[in-house]
């Protein structure tokens, strides 16, 4: 997974990466990563347990305060690596419930993080199967309920996101879709290079080989620029906002 991200930046497939700050091989990955690449926090909010069990506990108000502490601790770990985080998101969209997203954004604001990834999927539903369509509907509802949370705290977020596979379809078609015009859209991908050695409970949640093909063949960020898109990392996007 590290190699996929590092090589995607080097090849012109990615502009930004998210980092699991307390991951076992994060230091080696950051050493290999282009020093100019934008780095964000991929926050692990629920630790070694399951996402479902954690959501039940936080849904009843238990351990909800842990969200801000975990974000603060992981931001500190990422900064100790010498990187200045430009944005943040969470593992498996764990911040999709509105009250959790509010706490998450509050922690980012307190930590000086200027941007958070959007929950809002863009583009047509149903193109990636029934399960993915259901997930996208849940995220769309969550994004609607959480609208304005970032803005209220001075934390920017894109207008929405699409998968790398969808963006690669734009490249194959030779044009950007109409809904992309005038919007800031994050293209999300999880490429790998070599053996996919994710833990068993993570394996199978994504078709990482397909995402790798979308990112590398041809390098996706550069290919989107060829269609007329302005492709920037989070840092440049934030700076554009600061300067009008």
Helices and strands as residue ranges (DSSP letters): H 2-11, E 16-19, H 26-32, E 38-43, H 51-59, H 66-80, E 88-90, G 91-93, H 98-110, H 130-145, H 149-152, E 160-163, H 164-173, G 178-180, E 185-188, H 208-216, H 220-226, H 234-242
